[in-house]
Amino acid sequence: MKQQKVIYNFRRYAGTELYARKEIPYEFGLNAQLMLDEICFNWNKQKILDKIHYSIETDNKDEFLKYSQVYMDYVWE
């Protein structure tokens, strides 16, 4: 059987450049954004808790009050 050969000829395109963009479904983008938001929320909450615990260990009342107020945004009860 005879082998097939492919020959490419490259030429400059004189028109405007076209950019291809693959669209992802809306549900995938929304799901990814919600997951990223939850990860960031939990990370920020844990960092504030660490600062609160550190201020308790060092008996720093000012820092404790400051971070306790910030932590109230992360607790909905």
C-alpha positions, 0 to 999 in steps of 0.5 A: 500500500502506498504511503500518503504524504501531507504537504503544508504550504504556509502563506501570510494572511492579509486580513484581520486576525481571528481568535477562536474561543471555546465557550464553556457552559454557564453551569460549569462556570457558575459551579466553578465560581461557587466552589472558588467562593466557598474555598476562599470563604473557608480559608479567610474564616480559618485565618481570622480564627487563627488570629483570634486564638493567637490573641487569646494566647498572648492576652491581647484584648484589643486584637481579640475584640478587633478580630471578633468583630470581623469574625461576626461577618462569617457567622450567621446565627 
